[in-house]
């Protein structure tokens, strides 16, 4: 006769001690995977990869700012967040057409996420006035740089640059000026 006290063997996944030992380990592995995924996808773009090359280009940028300062260039930039229009009014417009082309390039740099940066072409509408359209509605703070070119790859060859900052929580207009003052 069979002993009634003998247990019937259960499969391993139905054993209490298996789950008691391995459940916390499985939970930790899942949570670590989620944390690593969030860290990799949400990483800040504050540090540039090629700091040496960017450092060498500072001298070029200082020369462009100095040239804008010598020309007395500055600009009033207004954003219409409802329609997406951007209007730029340049003060002390130089007579040389090479210095004030038909298209200007406005680089809107997000302070944290490089993927949110916008390159906007501003087209000539009348002497000293340019118009462009936002690609996306901006929020919070942005760094602005204006180049007299139409391709960002040519920014080192630009004769001048003016720049500024804007916080859209405080207003929709800002001043652009050379970083270097006379």
Backbone as JSON, one array per atom type, in Angstrom:
{
  "sequence": "XXXXXXXXXXXXXXXXXXXXXXXXXXXXXXXXXXXXXXXXXXXXXXXXXXXXXXXXXXXXXXXXXXXXXXXXXXXXXXXXXXXXXXXXXXXXXXXXXXXXXXXXXXXXXXXXXXXXXXXXXXXXXXXXXXXXXXXXXXXXXXXXXXXXXXXXXXXXXXXXXXXXXXXXXXXXXXXXXXXXXX",
  "N": [[0.82, -1.19, 0.0], [0.4, 2.25, -0.61], [2.07, 4.93, 0.97], [0.28, 7.41, 2.62], [1.29, 9.79, 3.46], [3.28, 10.64, 1.79], [4.47, 13.16, -0.34], [3.29, 14.48, -3.4], [5.35, 15.08, -6.1], [5.97, 18.38, -7.11], [6.07, 20.6, -9.99], [8.99, 22.7, -10.64], [8.35, 25.46, -10.81], [6.17, 25.75, -9.21], [6.95, 25.58, -6.68], [7.31, 26.91, -3.43], [9.74, 27.85, -2.25], [11.42, 28.34, -4.41], [10.29, 30.7, -5.6], [10.42, 32.36, -3.41], [13.16, 32.8, -3.13], [14.03, 33.66, -5.71], [12.25, 35.69, -6.66], [12.75, 38.38, -5.58], [15.22, 38.86, -6.83], [14.59, 38.78, -9.57], [12.82, 40.94, -9.68], [14.59, 43.07, -9.07], [16.33, 42.98, -11.29], [14.55, 43.67, -13.37], [13.8, 46.29, -12.57], [16.3, 47.59, -12.63], [16.83, 47.45, -15.37], [14.8, 49.1, -16.38], [15.55, 51.55, -15.2], [18.11, 52.01, -16.36], [17.36, 52.25, -19.05], [15.76, 54.59, -18.97], [17.72, 56.41, -18.13], [19.51, 56.4, -20.31], [17.92, 57.25, -22.49], [16.99, 59.71, -21.64], [19.15, 61.39, -21.3], [21.07, 64.34, -20.63], [22.12, 66.87, -22.92], [24.21, 68.56, -22.32], [27.0, 68.53, -22.21], [29.44, 68.83, -24.68], [30.65, 66.75, -27.32], [32.99, 67.15, -28.85], [34.97, 68.97, -27.55], [37.46, 70.18, -27.93], [37.62, 71.02, -30.63], [35.44, 72.79, -30.65], [36.41, 74.65, -28.82], [38.56, 75.76, -30.24], [37.16, 77.13, -32.18], [36.15, 79.29, -30.84], [37.76, 81.58, -31.01], [37.3, 82.34, -33.67], [34.57, 82.95, -33.5], [34.68, 85.1, -31.74], [35.92, 86.99, -33.34], [33.9, 87.38, -35.25], [31.91, 88.48, -33.63], [33.22, 90.8, -32.87], [33.39, 92.13, -35.32], [30.65, 92.61, -35.84], [30.16, 94.32, -33.74], [31.8, 96.48, -34.5], [30.41, 97.3, -36.77], [28.17, 98.22, -35.58], [25.87, 96.72, -35.24], [22.7, 95.57, -34.16], [19.7, 94.04, -32.98], [16.12, 93.83, -32.83], [14.06, 91.32, -31.81], [11.06, 89.71, -32.31], [8.59, 87.43, -31.31], [5.67, 85.85, -32.38], [3.73, 83.86, -30.77], [1.28, 82.75, -31.25], [0.71, 82.73, -34.05], [3.14, 81.85, -34.96], [4.97, 83.44, -36.2], [8.05, 85.22, -36.74], [9.61, 88.25, -36.29], [12.21, 90.33, -37.22], [14.01, 93.21, -36.54], [16.61, 95.01, -37.71], [19.0, 97.19, -36.43], [20.93, 100.0, -37.53], [21.6, 99.3, -40.27], [23.96, 97.99, -42.49], [25.2, 99.25, -45.64], [26.36, 97.55, -47.45], [25.56, 94.83, -49.43], [26.51, 92.24, -49.13], [26.95, 92.02, -46.43], [24.41, 92.18, -45.42], [22.43, 89.98, -46.36], [19.78, 88.46, -48.41], [18.67, 86.44, -46.93], [18.73, 85.46, -43.56], [20.06, 83.45, -40.9], [18.64, 82.14, -38.09], [19.6, 80.72, -35.17], [18.16, 78.84, -32.76], [18.95, 77.79, -29.74], [18.39, 75.24, -27.49], [18.81, 75.18, -23.99], [19.31, 72.72, -22.71], [18.48, 70.37, -24.14], [19.68, 69.27, -27.07], [18.31, 68.18, -29.2], [16.03, 69.67, -29.43], [16.77, 72.03, -30.61], [16.4, 74.71, -32.96], [16.65, 75.72, -36.33], [16.11, 78.53, -38.1], [15.13, 80.15, -41.0], [15.28, 83.48, -41.85], [13.66, 85.72, -43.88], [14.22, 88.47, -46.07], [12.17, 91.36, -45.91], [11.86, 94.12, -46.01], [13.99, 97.07, -45.97], [16.14, 96.41, -43.37], [14.31, 94.75, -42.07], [13.23, 91.48, -41.35], [11.59, 88.31, -41.78], [10.39, 85.25, -40.38], [9.38, 81.81, -39.68], [8.37, 79.91, -36.9], [9.38, 76.57, -36.12], [8.51, 74.88, -34.14], [6.49, 75.5, -31.27], [8.11, 77.37, -28.91], [9.15, 77.04, -25.45], [9.96, 78.31, -22.22], [13.44, 79.03, -21.58], [15.81, 80.11, -24.12], [18.75, 80.14, -26.17], [19.9, 82.46, -28.52], [21.23, 82.96, -31.76], [22.24, 84.89, -34.46], [23.01, 84.64, -37.83], [24.49, 85.87, -40.87], [23.98, 84.11, -43.07], [22.8, 81.24, -44.98], [23.12, 78.59, -44.45], [23.95, 76.42, -41.93], [26.34, 75.07, -41.85], [28.16, 76.81, -42.87], [28.77, 78.62, -40.89], [31.2, 79.39, -39.76], [32.34, 80.96, -41.7], [30.83, 83.22, -41.73], [30.44, 86.76, -41.85], [29.74, 88.25, -39.59], [28.16, 87.97, -36.32], [25.32, 88.14, -34.2], [23.86, 87.89, -30.97], [21.7, 86.58, -28.36], [19.42, 86.06, -25.6], [16.34, 84.51, -24.61], [13.47, 84.26, -22.56], [10.55, 82.68, -22.66], [8.55, 82.67, -20.79], [8.65, 85.11, -19.63], [8.28, 86.96, -21.65], [7.8, 87.84, -25.17], [9.69, 89.03, -26.75], [13.01, 90.16, -27.54], [16.4, 91.45, -27.34], [19.03, 91.38, -29.7], [22.52, 91.33, -29.84], [26.05, 92.06, -30.35], [28.36, 89.9, -28.64], [30.73, 90.94, -27.84], [31.72, 94.06, -26.75], [32.47, 97.41, -27.84]],
  "CA": [[0.0, 0.0, 0.0], [1.15, 3.5, -0.69], [2.03, 5.77, 2.17], [-0.54, 8.59, 2.35], [2.03, 10.99, 3.86], [4.22, 11.04, 0.73], [4.02, 14.3, -1.17], [3.42, 14.35, -4.84], [6.36, 16.04, -6.55], [5.43, 19.49, -7.9], [7.07, 21.21, -10.88], [9.83, 23.69, -9.95], [7.74, 26.78, -10.79], [5.11, 25.76, -8.21], [7.57, 25.44, -5.37], [7.36, 28.16, -2.67], [11.1, 28.31, -1.99], [11.97, 28.91, -5.65], [9.8, 32.07, -5.73], [10.91, 33.11, -2.25], [14.56, 33.16, -3.38], [14.28, 34.32, -6.99], [11.36, 36.82, -6.95], [13.43, 39.67, -5.39], [16.27, 39.02, -7.84], [13.92, 39.1, -10.84], [12.33, 42.32, -9.52], [15.74, 43.98, -9.15], [16.8, 43.0, -12.68], [13.58, 44.45, -14.15], [13.9, 47.7, -12.18], [17.58, 48.1, -13.15], [16.67, 47.62, -16.82], [13.98, 50.3, -16.58], [16.35, 52.71, -14.81], [19.14, 52.23, -17.38], [16.67, 52.74, -20.24], [15.4, 56.0, -18.72], [18.95, 57.2, -18.08], [20.09, 56.53, -21.65], [17.03, 58.01, -23.37], [16.76, 61.06, -21.12], [20.43, 62.02, -20.94], [21.22, 65.74, -21.0], [23.1, 67.17, -23.96], [24.93, 69.74, -21.86], [28.42, 68.39, -22.53], [29.68, 68.58, -26.1], [31.58, 65.65, -27.55], [34.24, 67.58, -29.41], [35.25, 70.24, -26.88], [38.69, 70.79, -28.46], [37.26, 71.71, -31.86], [34.6, 73.92, -30.26], [37.28, 75.64, -28.17], [39.32, 76.46, -31.27], [36.26, 78.0, -32.93], [35.81, 80.47, -30.05], [38.48, 82.73, -31.56], [36.58, 82.74, -34.87], [33.33, 83.58, -33.07], [35.0, 86.41, -31.16], [36.15, 87.88, -34.48], [32.6, 87.7, -35.83], [31.26, 89.4, -32.7], [33.94, 92.08, -32.95], [32.98, 92.76, -36.58], [29.29, 93.11, -35.63], [30.29, 95.48, -32.86], [32.35, 97.58, -35.3], [29.34, 97.75, -37.66], [27.09, 98.76, -34.76], [24.68, 95.91, -35.46], [21.88, 95.03, -33.08], [18.4, 93.7, -33.54], [14.95, 93.56, -31.99], [13.45, 90.08, -32.28], [9.73, 89.5, -31.72], [7.95, 86.16, -31.63], [4.23, 85.74, -32.22], [3.57, 82.44, -30.46], [-0.01, 82.29, -31.76], [0.83, 82.44, -35.48], [4.45, 81.27, -35.24], [5.8, 84.41, -36.94], [9.2, 85.87, -36.1], [9.95, 89.5, -36.97], [13.49, 90.88, -36.8], [14.33, 94.56, -37.0], [18.04, 95.26, -37.55], [19.38, 98.59, -36.29], [22.19, 100.39, -38.2], [21.77, 98.38, -41.39], [25.06, 98.38, -43.39], [24.82, 99.39, -47.05], [26.94, 96.44, -48.21], [24.62, 93.72, -49.55], [27.12, 91.0, -48.64], [26.8, 91.99, -44.98], [22.98, 92.01, -45.13], [21.88, 89.21, -47.48], [18.33, 88.28, -48.5], [18.26, 85.47, -45.91], [19.54, 85.32, -42.36], [19.79, 82.2, -40.21], [18.49, 82.27, -36.64], [19.76, 79.44, -34.46], [17.57, 78.84, -31.43], [19.55, 76.68, -29.02], [17.8, 74.88, -26.2], [19.92, 75.08, -23.04], [19.55, 71.37, -22.19], [18.22, 69.32, -25.13], [20.11, 69.64, -28.43], [17.31, 67.71, -30.15], [15.0, 70.69, -29.54], [17.3, 73.2, -31.3], [15.71, 75.07, -34.2], [17.31, 76.59, -37.3], [15.03, 79.23, -38.77], [15.54, 81.08, -42.04], [14.56, 84.74, -41.85], [13.72, 86.28, -45.23], [14.15, 89.92, -46.21], [10.87, 91.9, -46.33], [12.11, 95.53, -46.33], [15.3, 97.41, -45.39], [16.27, 96.21, -41.93], [13.27, 93.87, -41.53], [13.24, 90.09, -41.8], [10.5, 87.52, -41.23], [10.53, 83.8, -40.43], [8.33, 81.06, -39.01], [8.81, 78.91, -35.93], [9.14, 75.18, -36.46], [7.73, 74.39, -33.01], [6.25, 76.54, -30.28], [9.11, 77.25, -27.84], [8.79, 77.35, -24.08], [11.05, 78.55, -21.29], [14.6, 79.81, -22.03], [16.52, 79.72, -25.33], [19.88, 80.95, -26.62], [19.67, 82.86, -29.91], [22.38, 83.45, -32.52], [21.84, 85.28, -35.81], [24.1, 84.58, -38.8], [24.13, 86.36, -42.2], [24.19, 82.99, -44.0], [21.6, 80.42, -45.05], [23.49, 77.2, -44.19], [24.67, 76.38, -40.65], [27.69, 74.55, -42.08], [29.0, 77.95, -43.24], [28.77, 79.6, -39.81], [32.56, 79.9, -39.51], [32.66, 81.94, -42.73], [29.93, 84.37, -41.61], [31.2, 87.97, -41.54], [29.4, 88.75, -38.26], [27.07, 87.3, -35.6], [24.78, 88.79, -33.0], [23.22, 86.85, -30.18], [20.93, 86.98, -27.19], [18.67, 85.02, -24.89], [14.93, 84.83, -24.36], [12.68, 83.38, -21.71], [9.2, 82.88, -23.14], [7.66, 82.88, -19.66], [8.72, 86.52, -19.28], [7.87, 87.8, -22.76], [8.0, 87.29, -26.51], [10.61, 89.9, -27.49], [14.35, 90.26, -26.96], [17.42, 92.18, -28.08], [20.21, 90.67, -30.16], [23.65, 92.25, -29.91], [27.34, 91.34, -30.3], [28.82, 89.56, -27.29], [31.88, 91.79, -27.55], [31.37, 95.48, -26.83], [33.61, 98.3, -28.1]],
  "C": [[0.86, 1.25, 0.0], [0.97, 4.29, 0.58], [1.29, 7.06, 1.85], [0.19, 9.89, 2.7], [3.04, 11.44, 2.79], [3.62, 12.19, -0.08], [4.18, 13.96, -2.63], [4.38, 15.43, -5.28], [5.71, 17.09, -7.45], [6.51, 19.97, -8.87], [7.79, 22.35, -10.16], [9.15, 25.05, -9.84], [6.56, 26.88, -9.82], [5.66, 25.61, -6.8], [7.67, 26.81, -4.69], [8.78, 28.68, -2.56], [11.78, 28.86, -3.26], [11.57, 30.38, -5.75], [10.28, 32.93, -4.57], [12.34, 33.6, -2.48], [14.7, 34.02, -4.64], [13.39, 35.53, -7.29], [12.04, 38.17, -6.7], [14.53, 39.92, -6.44], [15.67, 39.4, -9.19], [13.4, 40.53, -10.8], [13.46, 43.33, -9.68], [16.26, 44.08, -10.58], [15.85, 43.83, -13.55], [13.7, 45.93, -13.83], [15.22, 48.32, -12.66], [17.49, 48.34, -14.66], [15.86, 48.87, -17.13], [14.79, 51.55, -16.28], [17.43, 53.03, -15.85], [18.51, 52.77, -18.66], [16.3, 54.21, -20.1], [16.65, 56.87, -18.74], [19.55, 57.42, -19.47], [19.22, 57.37, -22.57], [16.85, 59.45, -22.91], [18.03, 61.78, -20.73], [20.48, 63.46, -21.44], [22.31, 65.89, -22.05], [23.94, 68.38, -23.59], [26.4, 69.68, -22.26], [28.57, 68.08, -24.01], [30.75, 67.5, -26.24], [32.95, 66.15, -27.99], [34.63, 68.95, -28.84], [36.49, 70.92, -27.43], [38.38, 71.61, -29.71], [36.41, 72.94, -31.54], [35.43, 75.03, -29.61], [38.09, 76.43, -29.18], [38.44, 77.44, -32.04], [35.85, 79.23, -32.15], [36.5, 81.7, -30.6], [37.79, 83.24, -32.82], [35.3, 83.48, -34.48], [33.58, 84.95, -32.47], [35.28, 87.43, -32.25], [34.85, 88.3, -35.14], [31.83, 88.68, -34.94], [31.9, 90.78, -32.75], [33.53, 92.84, -34.21], [31.57, 93.34, -36.46], [29.3, 94.34, -34.73], [30.82, 96.69, -33.62], [31.29, 98.15, -36.24], [28.18, 98.39, -36.89], [25.78, 98.0, -34.91], [24.0, 95.52, -34.15], [20.51, 94.76, -33.69], [17.34, 93.51, -32.47], [14.23, 92.37, -32.59], [12.14, 89.88, -31.54], [9.15, 88.19, -32.24], [6.45, 86.28, -31.42], [3.95, 84.25, -32.02], [2.23, 81.88, -30.93], [0.1, 81.87, -33.22], [2.14, 81.75, -35.84], [5.37, 82.19, -36.01], [6.93, 84.94, -36.08], [9.51, 87.1, -36.94], [11.24, 90.03, -36.36], [13.66, 92.26, -37.4], [15.8, 94.81, -36.67], [18.27, 96.77, -37.45], [20.72, 98.82, -36.98], [22.52, 99.43, -39.35], [22.93, 98.85, -42.28], [24.58, 98.4, -44.85], [25.31, 98.21, -47.89], [25.97, 95.25, -48.23], [25.19, 92.4, -49.06], [26.96, 90.88, -47.12], [25.35, 91.79, -44.57], [22.32, 91.29, -46.31], [20.35, 89.13, -47.43], [17.8, 87.29, -47.44], [19.27, 85.48, -44.77], [19.15, 84.0, -41.69], [19.77, 82.46, -38.71], [18.61, 80.89, -36.02], [19.2, 79.61, -33.05], [18.09, 77.59, -30.71], [18.88, 76.45, -27.69], [18.94, 74.68, -25.21], [20.24, 73.67, -22.56], [19.46, 70.3, -23.27], [18.6, 69.79, -26.53], [19.09, 69.2, -29.48], [16.19, 68.74, -30.35], [15.49, 71.95, -30.26], [16.55, 73.43, -32.6], [16.6, 75.97, -35.04], [16.23, 77.21, -38.15], [15.6, 80.22, -39.78], [14.65, 82.31, -41.98], [14.75, 85.39, -43.22], [13.51, 87.79, -45.19], [12.75, 90.35, -46.63], [10.94, 93.39, -46.66], [13.42, 95.91, -45.65], [15.3, 97.31, -43.86], [15.26, 95.27, -41.31], [13.35, 92.5, -42.19], [12.1, 89.35, -41.1], [10.8, 86.03, -41.39], [9.37, 83.14, -39.7], [8.94, 80.01, -38.08], [8.5, 77.5, -36.43], [8.26, 74.52, -35.4], [7.54, 75.54, -32.04], [7.25, 76.37, -29.13], [8.54, 77.61, -26.47], [10.08, 77.58, -23.29], [12.2, 79.32, -21.94], [15.25, 79.22, -23.27], [17.69, 80.66, -25.56], [19.68, 81.22, -28.11], [20.96, 83.37, -30.53], [21.92, 83.71, -33.94], [23.07, 85.34, -36.69], [23.64, 85.15, -40.14], [24.43, 85.32, -43.29], [22.88, 82.22, -44.09], [21.87, 78.94, -44.81], [24.36, 77.17, -42.93], [26.09, 75.85, -40.82], [28.67, 75.67, -42.43], [29.16, 78.97, -42.12], [30.15, 80.16, -39.5], [32.97, 80.96, -40.52], [31.78, 83.18, -42.65], [30.73, 85.61, -41.22], [30.91, 88.53, -40.14], [28.34, 87.84, -37.63], [26.6, 88.23, -34.5], [23.96, 87.75, -32.27], [22.46, 87.44, -29.01], [20.27, 85.77, -26.55], [17.23, 85.48, -24.75], [14.33, 83.79, -23.44], [11.22, 83.65, -22.06], [8.18, 82.98, -22.02], [7.61, 84.35, -19.29], [8.27, 87.44, -20.42], [8.2, 87.15, -24.09], [8.91, 88.15, -27.37], [11.95, 89.95, -26.76], [15.25, 91.08, -27.87], [18.53, 91.23, -28.48], [21.33, 91.69, -30.3], [24.94, 91.42, -29.96], [27.71, 91.04, -28.85], [29.99, 90.43, -26.86], [31.45, 93.24, -27.74], [32.63, 96.28, -27.12], [34.03, 99.01, -26.85]]
}
